[in-house]
Amino acid sequence: MQAGQAPLAAWSTGLCDCFDDCGNCCITCLCPCITFGQVAEIIDRGSTSCGASGALYALIMLLTGCQCVYSCFYRAKMRAHYGLQESPCADCCIHWCCEPCALCQEYRELKKRGFDMNLGTHLLLMMARQHGEARTHSGDHATPHAPRDDPL
């Protein structure tokens, strides 16, 4: 670790704690593209949609069977943003050996950080914009409250 660099944080749940959220565990085992899409949309801050990310994941899975290569990049992005440890081993190894567990852990981490995993980021941004427009149209010309700091 370099001088002045903050220590890396531990994940809020373990890699094998999939049954902490049984609903997500079942969805991920049956259709991992859904969980991946939800995680990717939040990590990308809404620049990609859940559907598009999930569809690309499914396409890579069907054509090559190497979707873990794609999904490990999102784990690395997430770790870098939140300062999370690369544990218990390298991101690509985790996704290669236990893709469903890795996706579930990422999902739980974002959920514990306050994201509503059932709402897409784009929906949240749209609602915030509509709220700002409603205040402007209602005659209140005060500046709308700034949105809460984006955790990503």
Buried (B, 14 or more C-beta within 10 A) or exposed (E): EEEEEEEEEEBBBBBEBBEBBEEBBEBBBEBBBBBBBBBBBBBBBBEBBBEEBBEBBBEBBEEEEEBBEBBBBBBBBBBEEBEBEBBEEEBBBBBBEBBBBBBBBBBBBBBEEEBEBEBBBBBBBEEBEEEBEEBEEEEEEEEBEEEEEEEB
